[in-house]
Amino acid sequence: MQLSPCRYCGGLSDDELNRLRELVILFLHEKELVAAAGYALSGDMRLKIAAQACLPILNLGLDYYAGWVSVIVYPDEFVPEYEFMDETGWLHQMREPMIGESWERGPVVLSAADVERSGEYGGVNV
């Protein structure tokens, strides 16, 4: 499995790259990556998502992500709809484009286009 050269792995030591590879393999084994809205999820995109998900937990381990299973991948921004009631009893409806979203018990929802752009040093990392 080839993680290097990847834009966000450049500062990792050989040992860290090896641990990242192991975490990525476990992540892909334990988590379900699901394409949505007609998107075709390639093997390359699966690796990018897994590597970017595992980098922040490199020293914590995959148990840090216990309790959820699914990663839903849209081709581009997605527009979820939410309703919530504020403290005064007013019902609000929200409908805003997003590039990523996560819930404590899952799922994680991502925009593939923004995953692709992550790590370009523009300040955005889904």
Phi, psi and omega in degrees: 000129184258110175256339183246139004276124171237147187304326187260006181249000187302328183267007182275143175285171177300319179297316179295320177298320178295317178295323177296317177302315179298317178296319179298316179299314179296318179301312181293333177283322187266335184255149180258117176262122187238126176280142180232160174056039176081007180285139175259111185277111181276164176298322179297317179293322177301317178295318180298316180296313181297316181296317180291329177286326185274337181302314180292341181252018183308320181259005180253329181094161184291340176301337178300333180259018179294149175103351175219159186233319194266139168242118180259128186241117175265156180296326184211199178310149176234158186234090177283155176246132180230147170237138174209153179254130179278180185294343179268358180092006179280131179269125180249144174241129180243142177210095184229140176294140181226156176254347178190154181200146175217153178238152184306318180255017178089168358276177168258134181238131185228154169263120181299321180299322180279330171299318180299322181276346181300140179089008179274014177065023177264006178090002181245129173216113182291000000 
